[in-house]
Amino acid sequence: MASFAQEISISPETGAARLISQLKAAWEDISQLSDRLVEASKQLHGMRDQPKSLVQARQQYEVEGTLLLIEPTEQYARLRPVRRSLEAMQEFDRRASANSARAREHIDAEFQDLLCSAGLDLCEPWRLRQSAGTGKEWLDWEQRLSRRGTRAKDLFAKYQKWSSTAANKAGPTQEDKDRQKRMEVWWRRQATVSTVHEIEGGSHALRLRWLDTANKLVESLRRERAEILSLADTMIQWINSGADTHTPAPVESMLLATCDERLTRISH
């Protein structure tokens, strides 16, 4: 039992300082993604140019979606900023006293809120573009990013204070069930952020497939129209020539479907 309650001392250089460095790196990654999104989105504010065809509409949709949604969320998935921050916290807590971890409890909660909200906000430019967001809506989003950056600086100042005053706080290393529950919630939240990104990406891919299908349907209708006109022209020529019974009638031209029949086929 004595060894169970043994105090563990964590050097600021190897413990708290490393944790703060890892948390800062996670924040910097997601912050840089947001900054690049701001720059990329500036050229896309306002109404879209009306495409002249489904092909152009599809190209426009794909280019904008890649720029504002697919690339940033894929980079987020590769960098895993929220996941890395949780792993760093767990690594530190395995060697630190329960008192040391408890001393930064409220800072961790605010920081995880900040990271998750920043992760979810990576989809906001795409939503704004899809809804033809107003200048005020774009400005609100950018100001939200700015406030989040200011809040992050404040939290890192608190982490720094914690590292100098409470990081090596003495105490047993017994299991902190309340903290475990909070960590489980944070892990579920980071998984939710990734799921939202996947849903948005899946919706974008589905829309592209829909546009591809619509374009194929239009092309099919154009070919069918050309065939109908060709068949009708053949029949007209036969009739104009006197519909001579000695001349074989263009039977295939007489098999044209009615408009209702064609609409029924298209509906199916």
C-alpha positions as CSV (number, residue, x, y, z in Angstrom):
1,M,0.0,0.0,0.0
2,A,2.9,2.3,0.7
3,S,4.2,2.0,-2.9
4,F,0.7,2.6,-4.2
5,A,0.6,6.0,-2.5
6,Q,4.2,6.9,-3.4
7,E,4.7,10.4,-4.6
8,I,5.9,10.7,-8.2
9,S,7.8,13.8,-9.1
10,I,7.6,15.0,-12.7
11,S,10.4,17.3,-14.0
12,P,9.0,20.4,-15.8
13,E,11.4,19.8,-18.6
14,T,10.4,16.2,-19.2
15,G,6.8,16.3,-18.0
16,A,4.7,19.4,-17.9
17,A,6.8,21.4,-20.4
18,R,6.5,18.5,-22.9
19,L,2.8,18.3,-22.4
20,I,2.3,22.0,-23.0
21,S,4.5,21.8,-26.1
22,Q,2.4,18.9,-27.5
23,L,-0.9,20.8,-26.8
24,K,0.5,23.9,-28.5
25,A,1.5,21.8,-31.5
26,A,-2.0,20.4,-31.7
27,W,-3.6,23.8,-31.5
28,E,-1.1,25.3,-34.1
29,D,-2.1,22.6,-36.6
30,I,-5.8,23.2,-36.4
31,S,-5.2,27.0,-36.3
32,Q,-3.1,26.9,-39.4
33,L,-5.8,24.9,-41.2
34,S,-8.3,27.6,-40.3
35,D,-6.0,30.4,-41.4
36,R,-5.6,28.7,-44.8
37,L,-9.3,28.3,-45.1
38,V,-9.8,32.0,-44.5
39,E,-7.4,32.8,-47.3
40,A,-8.9,30.3,-49.7
41,S,-12.5,31.4,-49.0
42,K,-12.0,35.1,-49.6
43,Q,-12.1,34.6,-53.4
44,L,-15.4,32.7,-53.1
45,H,-17.5,35.2,-51.1
46,G,-20.8,36.3,-52.7
47,M,-22.9,34.7,-55.4
48,R,-21.7,32.1,-57.8
49,D,-21.4,32.6,-61.5
50,Q,-24.2,30.7,-63.1
51,P,-22.9,27.7,-64.9
52,K,-24.0,27.2,-68.5
53,S,-24.3,23.4,-68.3
54,L,-24.4,20.5,-65.9
55,V,-20.8,19.8,-66.7
56,Q,-19.8,23.2,-65.6
57,A,-21.9,23.0,-62.5
58,R,-20.3,19.7,-61.6
59,Q,-16.8,21.1,-62.2
60,Q,-17.6,24.2,-60.1
61,Y,-19.0,22.1,-57.3
62,E,-16.1,19.8,-57.2
63,V,-13.4,22.5,-57.3
64,E,-15.1,24.5,-54.5
65,G,-15.8,21.4,-52.4
66,T,-12.2,20.2,-52.7
67,L,-10.9,23.7,-51.7
68,L,-13.3,24.4,-48.8
69,L,-14.1,21.0,-47.5
70,I,-12.2,17.9,-48.7
71,E,-8.7,19.2,-48.4
72,P,-9.0,20.8,-44.9
73,T,-10.9,17.8,-43.4
74,E,-8.4,15.3,-45.0
75,Q,-5.5,17.3,-43.6
76,Y,-7.3,17.3,-40.2
77,A,-7.6,13.5,-40.4
78,R,-3.9,13.2,-41.1
79,L,-2.8,15.6,-38.3
80,R,-5.3,14.3,-35.7
81,P,-4.9,17.4,-33.5
82,V,-7.6,16.6,-30.9
83,R,-6.6,13.0,-30.7
84,R,-2.9,13.9,-30.2
85,S,-3.8,16.3,-27.4
86,L,-5.8,13.6,-25.6
87,E,-2.9,11.1,-26.0
88,A,-0.4,13.7,-24.6
89,M,-2.7,14.3,-21.6
90,Q,-3.1,10.6,-20.9
91,E,0.7,10.0,-21.2
92,F,1.4,12.7,-18.7
93,D,-1.3,11.6,-16.3
94,R,0.0,8.0,-16.2
95,R,3.1,9.3,-14.5
96,A,1.8,12.3,-12.6
97,S,0.0,12.4,-9.3
98,A,-3.8,12.7,-9.2
99,N,-3.5,16.1,-7.6
100,S,-1.3,17.3,-10.4
101,A,-3.8,16.3,-13.0
102,R,-6.7,17.6,-11.0
103,A,-5.0,21.0,-10.8
104,R,-5.5,21.6,-14.5
105,E,-8.9,20.0,-14.8
106,H,-10.8,23.2,-15.8
107,I,-8.0,24.3,-18.2
108,D,-8.2,20.9,-20.0
109,A,-12.0,21.1,-20.2
110,E,-11.9,24.6,-21.8
111,F,-9.0,23.6,-24.1
112,Q,-10.9,20.5,-25.4
113,D,-14.0,22.6,-26.0
114,L,-11.8,25.0,-28.0
115,L,-10.2,22.2,-30.1
116,C,-13.5,20.5,-30.9
117,S,-15.3,23.7,-31.8
118,A,-12.3,24.6,-34.1
119,G,-12.5,21.2,-35.7
120,L,-16.2,21.5,-36.4
121,D,-15.8,25.0,-37.8
122,L,-13.6,23.6,-40.6
123,C,-16.8,22.8,-42.4
124,E,-18.3,26.2,-41.9
125,P,-16.8,27.8,-45.1
126,W,-18.3,25.0,-47.2
127,R,-21.7,25.5,-45.6
128,L,-21.6,29.2,-46.1
129,R,-20.6,28.8,-49.8
130,Q,-23.5,26.3,-50.3
131,S,-26.0,28.7,-48.8
132,A,-24.6,31.8,-50.6
133,G,-23.5,33.2,-47.2
134,T,-23.7,36.9,-46.8
135,G,-20.7,39.1,-46.1
136,K,-21.8,39.4,-42.5
137,E,-21.9,35.6,-42.1
138,W,-18.4,35.2,-43.5
139,L,-17.2,38.0,-41.1
140,D,-18.9,36.3,-38.2
141,W,-17.0,33.1,-38.9
142,E,-13.6,34.9,-39.2
143,Q,-14.2,36.8,-36.0
144,R,-15.1,33.5,-34.3
145,L,-11.7,32.2,-35.4
146,S,-10.0,35.3,-34.0
147,R,-11.7,35.0,-30.7
148,R,-10.8,31.4,-30.5
149,G,-7.1,32.3,-31.1
150,T,-7.2,34.8,-28.3
151,R,-8.8,32.3,-26.0
152,A,-6.1,29.8,-26.8
153,K,-3.4,32.2,-25.8
154,D,-5.1,32.7,-22.5
155,L,-5.4,29.0,-21.9
156,F,-1.7,28.4,-22.6
157,A,-0.8,31.1,-20.2
158,K,-2.9,29.2,-17.6
159,Y,-1.1,26.0,-18.6
160,Q,2.2,27.7,-18.1
161,K,1.2,28.9,-14.6
162,W,0.0,25.4,-13.8
163,S,3.4,23.9,-14.9
164,S,5.3,26.3,-12.6
165,T,3.1,25.9,-9.5
166,A,1.1,22.7,-9.7
167,A,2.6,20.3,-12.2
168,N,4.7,18.6,-9.6
169,K,2.0,18.8,-6.9
170,A,2.5,16.0,-4.5
171,G,-0.1,13.3,-4.0
172,P,-0.9,9.6,-4.6
173,T,-1.2,8.2,-8.1
174,Q,-4.5,6.4,-7.4
175,E,-7.1,6.2,-10.1
176,D,-9.2,9.3,-10.6
177,K,-12.6,8.0,-11.7
178,D,-14.0,11.4,-12.4
179,R,-11.2,12.3,-14.7
180,Q,-11.5,9.0,-16.5
181,K,-15.2,9.8,-17.2
182,R,-14.2,13.2,-18.5
183,M,-11.5,11.7,-20.7
184,E,-14.1,9.3,-22.1
185,V,-16.4,12.2,-23.0
186,W,-13.5,14.0,-24.7
187,W,-12.6,10.9,-26.7
188,R,-16.2,10.5,-27.9
189,R,-16.3,14.2,-28.8
190,Q,-13.1,14.0,-30.9
191,A,-14.6,11.0,-32.7
192,T,-17.8,13.0,-33.3
193,V,-15.8,15.8,-35.0
194,S,-14.3,13.2,-37.4
195,T,-17.7,11.7,-38.0
196,V,-19.1,15.1,-38.9
197,H,-16.3,15.6,-41.4
198,E,-17.0,12.2,-42.9
199,I,-20.7,13.0,-43.2
200,E,-20.0,16.3,-45.0
201,G,-17.5,14.6,-47.3
202,G,-19.9,11.8,-48.0
203,S,-22.7,14.4,-48.8
204,H,-20.3,16.2,-51.2
205,A,-19.4,12.9,-52.9
206,L,-23.1,12.0,-53.2
207,R,-23.9,15.3,-54.8
208,L,-21.1,14.8,-57.4
209,R,-22.6,11.3,-58.2
210,W,-26.0,12.9,-58.6
211,L,-24.6,15.5,-61.0
212,D,-22.8,12.8,-63.0
213,T,-26.1,10.8,-63.2
214,A,-28.1,13.9,-64.2
215,N,-25.6,14.7,-66.9
216,K,-25.7,11.2,-68.3
217,L,-29.5,11.4,-68.3
218,V,-29.4,14.7,-70.3
219,E,-26.9,13.2,-72.8
220,S,-29.1,10.1,-73.2
221,L,-32.2,12.3,-73.8
222,R,-30.3,14.3,-76.4
223,R,-29.3,11.1,-78.2
224,E,-32.8,9.8,-78.1
225,R,-34.1,13.1,-79.5
226,A,-31.7,12.9,-82.4
227,E,-32.8,9.4,-83.1
228,I,-36.5,10.4,-82.9
229,L,-35.9,13.2,-85.4
230,S,-34.0,10.9,-87.7
231,L,-36.8,8.3,-87.6
232,A,-39.4,11.0,-88.1
233,D,-37.5,12.4,-91.1
234,T,-37.3,8.9,-92.7
235,M,-41.0,8.5,-92.3
236,I,-41.8,12.0,-93.7
237,Q,-39.6,11.3,-96.7
238,W,-41.4,8.0,-97.4
239,I,-44.8,9.8,-97.1
240,N,-43.7,12.7,-99.3
241,S,-42.5,10.2,-101.9
242,G,-46.1,9.0,-102.2
243,A,-45.9,6.2,-99.6
244,D,-45.5,3.8,-102.6
245,T,-46.6,0.4,-101.5
246,H,-43.9,-1.1,-103.7
247,T,-41.3,0.7,-101.5
248,P,-40.8,-1.0,-98.1
249,A,-42.2,1.3,-95.4
250,P,-39.6,2.3,-92.7
251,V,-41.3,0.1,-90.1
252,E,-38.9,1.2,-87.3
253,S,-40.1,4.8,-87.8
254,M,-43.6,3.6,-87.2
255,L,-42.6,2.3,-83.8
256,L,-42.0,5.6,-82.2
257,A,-43.2,5.8,-78.6
258,T,-45.7,8.4,-77.5
259,C,-44.7,11.2,-75.2
260,D,-46.5,9.5,-72.3
261,E,-44.7,6.3,-72.9
262,R,-41.3,8.0,-72.9
263,L,-42.1,9.9,-69.7
264,T,-43.1,6.7,-68.0
265,R,-39.8,5.1,-69.0
266,I,-37.8,8.1,-67.8
267,S,-39.8,8.0,-64.5
268,H,-38.9,4.4,-64.0
